[in-house]
Amino acid sequence: MTEKIRIERVGKDFDVDGRAMVAISEIDLSIAENQFVSIVGTSGCGKSTLLNMVGGLDEPTRGRILIDGQDVRGPGRDRGFVFQSYTLFEWMTVEENIRYALEKSALSKAEKSDMVAHFIEAVGLAGFEKAWPKQLSGGMKQRVAIARALVYKPSILLMDEPFGALDAQTRGMMQELLLQIWTDHRVTCLFVTHDVDEAIFLADRVVVLGSRPGHVKRDLVVDLPRPRAFDLVTAPEFMETKRLILNDIREETLKLMAAGAH
């Protein structure tokens, strides 16, 4: 498979009261084109920091990150971001929020309208084009955010707990929608989550980060058939993968508790 993202001996330090705190020690990962990779781990292990560095929103202290063989030097239109908070403009309609991502595009007005309409349809919001964010549910707002991230056709989708604030039923529906969009548009996806079931259900691989400092504790291939349905969560293979991941996270949590007691 063609390599899309290479994370090469990446470390990240933060300044805390004049002292360097090592947030991420050394991470090596290779992610193939069109792969869906979930990242899990305890709070504070560096999941979001790693995602931000891939997105060009932050820089590694050590090592480098390459996309299509080129060093990441900052944000780029090859990467779309979806955060837990909906980050919509309250003074813009659904249609206007999505169109905003095409503001600097060389597309004609008609082409932009076609693109916006396509992705409104893709995320199931046809009929809500003129709605304001305050009129939408949480799940609908996140659909707008996903459509806005995809409308300029990035090759990589970076998602940081995008469904964390949703109720269980809406979350399940959004997971199914995301898999459909990923299948249709074949983007490479890096997905940060605290939900182990969600991580396994969505991904080709689950990367477990150990903490303090962050490092790769386990890199698991999810060998489950696609397309996926929710009855998959009771399959023996799913349960065994979940057991391994939960044991890893428990080990890291116990280490943190022991360190805090000293």
C-alpha positions as a Markdown table, in Angstrom:
| # | Residue | x | y | z |
|---|---|---|---|---|
| 1 | Met | 0.0 | 0.0 | 0.0 |
| 2 | Thr | 1.1 | 3.6 | -0.7 |
| 3 | Glu | 2.3 | 5.4 | 2.3 |
| 4 | Lys | 0.4 | 8.6 | 3.0 |
| 5 | Ile | 1.6 | 9.8 | 6.4 |
| 6 | Arg | 5.0 | 9.1 | 8.0 |
| 7 | Ile | 5.6 | 10.1 | 11.6 |
| 8 | Glu | 9.3 | 9.7 | 12.1 |
| 9 | Arg | 10.8 | 9.8 | 15.6 |
| 10 | Val | 8.5 | 12.6 | 16.6 |
| 11 | Gly | 8.8 | 14.1 | 20.1 |
| 12 | Lys | 7.1 | 17.1 | 21.6 |
| 13 | Asp | 8.1 | 19.2 | 24.7 |
| 14 | Phe | 6.1 | 22.0 | 26.4 |
| 15 | Asp | 7.5 | 24.7 | 28.6 |
| 16 | Val | 6.1 | 24.5 | 32.2 |
| 17 | Asp | 7.4 | 27.2 | 34.5 |
| 18 | Gly | 10.7 | 27.4 | 32.6 |
| 19 | Arg | 11.2 | 23.6 | 32.5 |
| 20 | Ala | 10.8 | 21.4 | 29.5 |
| 21 | Met | 8.0 | 18.8 | 30.0 |
| 22 | Val | 8.2 | 15.9 | 27.6 |
| 23 | Ala | 4.7 | 15.4 | 26.3 |
| 24 | Ile | 5.6 | 12.9 | 23.6 |
| 25 | Ser | 8.9 | 11.0 | 23.7 |
| 26 | Glu | 9.4 | 9.3 | 20.3 |
| 27 | Ile | 6.6 | 8.1 | 18.0 |
| 28 | Asp | 7.1 | 6.3 | 14.7 |
| 29 | Leu | 4.1 | 5.5 | 12.6 |
| 30 | Ser | 3.4 | 4.8 | 8.9 |
| 31 | Ile | -0.1 | 5.3 | 7.7 |
| 32 | Ala | -1.2 | 4.1 | 4.3 |
| 33 | Glu | -3.3 | 5.9 | 1.8 |
| 34 | Asn | -7.0 | 5.5 | 2.5 |
| 35 | Gln | -6.4 | 3.8 | 5.8 |
| 36 | Phe | -8.6 | 4.6 | 8.8 |
| 37 | Val | -6.6 | 4.7 | 12.0 |
| 38 | Ser | -8.0 | 5.3 | 15.5 |
| 39 | Ile | -5.8 | 6.7 | 18.3 |
| 40 | Val | -6.7 | 5.9 | 21.9 |
| 41 | Gly | -5.1 | 6.3 | 25.3 |
| 42 | Thr | -5.4 | 7.9 | 28.7 |
| 43 | Ser | -6.1 | 11.6 | 29.1 |
| 44 | Gly | -3.0 | 13.6 | 28.6 |
| 45 | Cys | -1.1 | 11.0 | 26.6 |
| 46 | Gly | -0.6 | 13.3 | 23.6 |
| 47 | Lys | -3.4 | 12.1 | 21.2 |
| 48 | Ser | -4.6 | 15.6 | 20.3 |
| 49 | Thr | -1.0 | 17.0 | 20.3 |
| 50 | Leu | -0.1 | 14.3 | 17.7 |
| 51 | Leu | -3.1 | 15.1 | 15.6 |
| 52 | Asn | -2.4 | 18.8 | 15.7 |
| 53 | Met | 1.2 | 18.2 | 14.6 |
| 54 | Val | 0.0 | 16.1 | 11.6 |
| 55 | Gly | -2.4 | 18.9 | 10.8 |
| 56 | Gly | 0.4 | 21.5 | 11.0 |
| 57 | Leu | -1.3 | 23.4 | 13.9 |
| 58 | Asp | 1.8 | 22.6 | 16.1 |
| 59 | Glu | 5.4 | 21.6 | 15.4 |
| 60 | Pro | 7.4 | 18.7 | 16.7 |
| 61 | Thr | 10.3 | 19.4 | 19.0 |
| 62 | Arg | 12.1 | 16.5 | 17.5 |
| 63 | Gly | 11.7 | 14.3 | 14.5 |
| 64 | Arg | 9.5 | 15.1 | 11.5 |
| 65 | Ile | 6.1 | 14.4 | 9.9 |
| 66 | Leu | 5.8 | 13.8 | 6.1 |
| 67 | Ile | 2.7 | 13.7 | 3.9 |
| 68 | Asp | 3.2 | 12.2 | 0.5 |
| 69 | Gly | 7.0 | 12.3 | 1.2 |
| 70 | Gln | 6.9 | 16.1 | 1.9 |
| 71 | Asp | 7.7 | 17.6 | 5.3 |
| 72 | Val | 4.7 | 19.2 | 7.1 |
| 73 | Arg | 5.4 | 22.9 | 7.4 |
| 74 | Gly | 2.0 | 24.1 | 8.5 |
| 75 | Pro | -1.7 | 23.7 | 7.8 |
| 76 | Gly | -2.7 | 22.8 | 4.3 |
| 77 | Arg | -5.8 | 22.2 | 2.2 |
| 78 | Asp | -4.7 | 18.5 | 1.9 |
| 79 | Arg | -6.0 | 18.1 | 5.4 |
| 80 | Gly | -9.5 | 18.6 | 6.8 |
| 81 | Phe | -10.1 | 19.0 | 10.6 |
| 82 | Val | -13.2 | 18.1 | 12.6 |
| 83 | Phe | -13.1 | 18.9 | 16.3 |
| 84 | Gln | -15.4 | 17.9 | 19.2 |
| 85 | Ser | -16.7 | 21.5 | 19.4 |
| 86 | Tyr | -18.8 | 22.3 | 16.3 |
| 87 | Thr | -16.8 | 25.5 | 15.3 |
| 88 | Leu | -19.7 | 26.7 | 13.1 |
| 89 | Phe | -20.3 | 30.4 | 12.4 |
| 90 | Glu | -23.6 | 31.2 | 14.2 |
| 91 | Trp | -24.3 | 34.1 | 11.8 |
| 92 | Met | -24.1 | 31.8 | 8.7 |
| 93 | Thr | -26.6 | 29.2 | 7.4 |
| 94 | Val | -25.7 | 25.6 | 6.9 |
| 95 | Glu | -25.1 | 26.3 | 3.2 |
| 96 | Glu | -22.9 | 29.4 | 4.0 |
| 97 | Asn | -20.9 | 27.6 | 6.7 |
| 98 | Ile | -19.9 | 24.9 | 4.2 |
| 99 | Arg | -19.3 | 27.3 | 1.3 |
| 100 | Tyr | -16.9 | 29.3 | 3.5 |
| 101 | Ala | -14.3 | 26.5 | 3.1 |
| 102 | Leu | -14.3 | 27.3 | -0.6 |
| 103 | Glu | -13.8 | 31.0 | -0.2 |
| 104 | Lys | -10.3 | 30.9 | -1.6 |
| 105 | Ser | -11.0 | 28.3 | -4.2 |
| 106 | Ala | -10.6 | 29.0 | -7.9 |
| 107 | Leu | -13.9 | 27.2 | -8.6 |
| 108 | Ser | -16.7 | 29.2 | -10.3 |
| 109 | Lys | -19.7 | 30.2 | -8.3 |
| 110 | Ala | -21.8 | 27.5 | -10.0 |
| 111 | Glu | -19.1 | 24.8 | -9.3 |
| 112 | Lys | -19.0 | 25.9 | -5.6 |
| 113 | Ser | -22.8 | 25.6 | -5.4 |
| 114 | Asp | -22.7 | 22.1 | -6.9 |
| 115 | Met | -19.9 | 21.1 | -4.4 |
| 116 | Val | -21.8 | 22.4 | -1.4 |
| 117 | Ala | -25.1 | 20.8 | -2.5 |
| 118 | His | -23.3 | 17.5 | -3.0 |
| 119 | Phe | -21.9 | 17.4 | 0.5 |
| 120 | Ile | -25.1 | 18.6 | 2.1 |
| 121 | Glu | -26.7 | 15.6 | 0.5 |
| 122 | Ala | -23.8 | 13.3 | 1.5 |
| 123 | Val | -24.2 | 14.2 | 5.2 |
| 124 | Gly | -28.0 | 13.9 | 5.1 |
| 125 | Leu | -28.9 | 17.6 | 5.5 |
| 126 | Ala | -30.9 | 18.2 | 2.3 |
| 127 | Gly | -33.7 | 20.5 | 3.3 |
| 128 | Phe | -31.7 | 22.3 | 6.0 |
| 129 | Glu | -29.6 | 24.5 | 3.6 |
| 130 | Lys | -31.0 | 27.7 | 5.0 |
| 131 | Ala | -31.1 | 26.7 | 8.7 |
| 132 | Trp | -29.1 | 28.5 | 11.3 |
| 133 | Pro | -26.7 | 26.6 | 13.6 |
| 134 | Lys | -29.0 | 27.4 | 16.6 |
| 135 | Gln | -31.8 | 25.5 | 14.9 |
| 136 | Leu | -29.8 | 22.3 | 14.6 |
| 137 | Ser | -29.2 | 19.4 | 17.0 |
| 138 | Gly | -25.7 | 18.5 | 18.1 |
| 139 | Gly | -25.5 | 15.7 | 15.5 |
| 140 | Met | -26.7 | 17.9 | 12.7 |
| 141 | Lys | -24.1 | 20.6 | 13.6 |
| 142 | Gln | -21.4 | 18.0 | 13.5 |
| 143 | Arg | -22.6 | 16.9 | 10.0 |
| 144 | Val | -22.2 | 20.5 | 8.9 |
| 145 | Ala | -18.6 | 20.5 | 10.3 |
| 146 | Ile | -17.8 | 17.2 | 8.5 |
| 147 | Ala | -19.3 | 18.5 | 5.2 |
| 148 | Arg | -17.2 | 21.7 | 5.6 |
| 149 | Ala | -14.0 | 19.7 | 6.2 |
| 150 | Leu | -14.7 | 17.6 | 3.1 |
| 151 | Val | -16.0 | 20.1 | 0.6 |
| 152 | Tyr | -12.6 | 21.2 | -0.7 |
| 153 | Lys | -11.6 | 17.5 | -1.1 |
| 154 | Pro | -8.7 | 17.0 | 1.3 |
| 155 | Ser | -6.9 | 13.7 | 1.0 |
| 156 | Ile | -6.6 | 13.4 | 4.9 |
| 157 | Leu | -9.3 | 13.8 | 7.5 |
| 158 | Leu | -8.2 | 14.6 | 11.0 |
| 159 | Met | -10.9 | 14.1 | 13.7 |
| 160 | Asp | -10.5 | 14.9 | 17.4 |
| 161 | Glu | -13.3 | 13.4 | 19.5 |
| 162 | Pro | -15.8 | 14.5 | 16.9 |
| 163 | Phe | -18.7 | 12.6 | 18.5 |
| 164 | Gly | -17.8 | 12.9 | 22.1 |
| 165 | Ala | -20.6 | 15.3 | 23.0 |
| 166 | Leu | -23.3 | 13.3 | 21.3 |
| 167 | Asp | -25.8 | 10.9 | 22.9 |
| 168 | Ala | -25.3 | 7.2 | 22.3 |
| 169 | Gln | -28.0 | 6.8 | 19.6 |
| 170 | Thr | -26.8 | 9.9 | 17.6 |
| 171 | Arg | -23.2 | 8.8 | 18.1 |
| 172 | Gly | -23.9 | 5.5 | 16.5 |
| 173 | Met | -25.7 | 7.1 | 13.6 |
| 174 | Met | -22.7 | 9.4 | 13.1 |
| 175 | Gln | -20.3 | 6.6 | 13.1 |
| 176 | Glu | -22.3 | 4.8 | 10.3 |
| 177 | Leu | -22.4 | 8.1 | 8.4 |
| 178 | Leu | -18.7 | 8.6 | 8.7 |
| 179 | Leu | -17.9 | 5.1 | 7.5 |
| 180 | Gln | -20.1 | 5.7 | 4.5 |
| 181 | Ile | -18.4 | 9.0 | 3.7 |
| 182 | Trp | -15.0 | 7.4 | 4.1 |
| 183 | Thr | -16.0 | 4.5 | 1.8 |
| 184 | Asp | -17.3 | 6.9 | -0.8 |
| 185 | His | -14.5 | 9.5 | -0.8 |
| 186 | Arg | -11.5 | 7.3 | 0.2 |
| 187 | Val | -9.7 | 9.8 | 2.4 |
| 188 | Thr | -7.0 | 8.8 | 4.9 |
| 189 | Cys | -8.5 | 9.2 | 8.4 |
| 190 | Leu | -6.8 | 9.8 | 11.7 |
| 191 | Phe | -9.5 | 9.6 | 14.5 |
| 192 | Val | -8.9 | 10.4 | 18.1 |
| 193 | Thr | -11.4 | 9.0 | 20.6 |
| 194 | His | -11.7 | 7.9 | 24.2 |
| 195 | Asp | -14.4 | 5.3 | 23.2 |
| 196 | Val | -12.7 | 1.9 | 22.6 |
| 197 | Asp | -15.8 | 0.4 | 20.9 |
| 198 | Glu | -15.9 | 3.4 | 18.5 |
| 199 | Ala | -12.2 | 3.1 | 17.8 |
| 200 | Ile | -12.4 | -0.6 | 16.8 |
| 201 | Phe | -15.7 | -0.3 | 15.0 |
| 202 | Leu | -14.4 | 2.4 | 12.7 |
| 203 | Ala | -10.8 | 1.6 | 12.1 |
| 204 | Asp | -8.4 | -0.5 | 10.1 |
| 205 | Arg | -5.9 | 0.0 | 12.9 |
| 206 | Val | -6.0 | 1.1 | 16.5 |
| 207 | Val | -2.9 | 2.8 | 17.9 |
| 208 | Val | -2.8 | 2.8 | 21.7 |
| 209 | Leu | -0.6 | 5.6 | 23.2 |
| 210 | Gly | 1.1 | 5.1 | 26.5 |
| 211 | Ser | 1.4 | 8.2 | 28.6 |
| 212 | Arg | 3.9 | 10.5 | 30.3 |
| 213 | Pro | 5.6 | 10.8 | 28.0 |
| 214 | Gly | 3.4 | 9.7 | 25.1 |
| 215 | His | 4.6 | 6.8 | 23.0 |
| 216 | Val | 3.1 | 3.9 | 21.0 |
| 217 | Lys | 2.2 | 1.1 | 23.4 |
| 218 | Arg | 0.4 | -1.0 | 20.8 |
| 219 | Asp | -0.5 | -0.8 | 17.1 |
| 220 | Leu | -3.3 | -3.3 | 16.4 |
| 221 | Val | -4.7 | -4.3 | 13.0 |
| 222 | Val | -8.5 | -4.6 | 13.2 |
| 223 | Asp | -9.1 | -7.7 | 11.1 |
| 224 | Leu | -12.8 | -7.4 | 10.8 |
| 225 | Pro | -14.8 | -7.4 | 7.6 |
| 226 | Arg | -16.3 | -4.3 | 5.9 |
| 227 | Pro | -18.9 | -3.0 | 5.6 |
| 228 | Arg | -19.6 | -3.1 | 9.3 |
| 229 | Ala | -22.8 | -3.3 | 11.2 |
| 230 | Phe | -23.3 | -2.7 | 14.9 |
| 231 | Asp | -23.9 | -6.4 | 15.7 |
| 232 | Leu | -20.1 | -6.7 | 15.1 |
| 233 | Val | -19.5 | -5.4 | 18.6 |
| 234 | Thr | -20.5 | -8.8 | 20.0 |
| 235 | Ala | -18.2 | -10.8 | 17.7 |
| 236 | Pro | -15.4 | -12.8 | 19.5 |
| 237 | Glu | -12.7 | -11.0 | 17.4 |
| 238 | Phe | -14.1 | -7.6 | 18.3 |
| 239 | Met | -14.2 | -8.5 | 22.0 |
| 240 | Glu | -10.6 | -9.8 | 22.0 |
| 241 | Thr | -9.4 | -6.6 | 20.4 |
| 242 | Lys | -11.3 | -4.6 | 23.0 |
| 243 | Arg | -9.8 | -6.7 | 25.8 |
| 244 | Leu | -6.3 | -6.0 | 24.6 |
| 245 | Ile | -6.9 | -2.3 | 24.3 |
| 246 | Leu | -8.6 | -1.9 | 27.7 |
| 247 | Asn | -5.8 | -3.8 | 29.4 |
| 248 | Asp | -3.3 | -1.5 | 27.9 |
| 249 | Ile | -5.2 | 1.6 | 29.0 |
| 250 | Arg | -5.7 | 0.1 | 32.5 |
| 251 | Glu | -2.0 | -0.5 | 32.8 |
| 252 | Glu | -1.3 | 3.1 | 31.8 |
| 253 | Thr | -3.9 | 4.4 | 34.2 |
| 254 | Leu | -2.4 | 2.4 | 37.1 |
| 255 | Lys | 1.1 | 3.8 | 36.3 |
| 256 | Leu | -0.3 | 7.3 | 36.4 |
| 257 | Met | -2.0 | 6.7 | 39.7 |
| 258 | Ala | 1.2 | 5.2 | 41.2 |
| 259 | Ala | 3.3 | 8.1 | 39.9 |
| 260 | Gly | 0.8 | 10.6 | 41.4 |
| 261 | Ala | 1.1 | 8.8 | 44.8 |
| 262 | His | 4.8 | 9.6 | 45.0 |
